[in-house]
């Protein structure tokens, strides 16, 4: 996982965006879970 993150900076940008949106709009569990699942699916390439 660490190797993937270091090779693909896009992952870090998306993760930072999710954190920023949660901070700006207030924590929304449904929004966060959906986005984290989307990232996981892209990493695993299901």
Helices and strands as residue ranges (DSSP letters): H 2-7, H 9-25, H 29-44
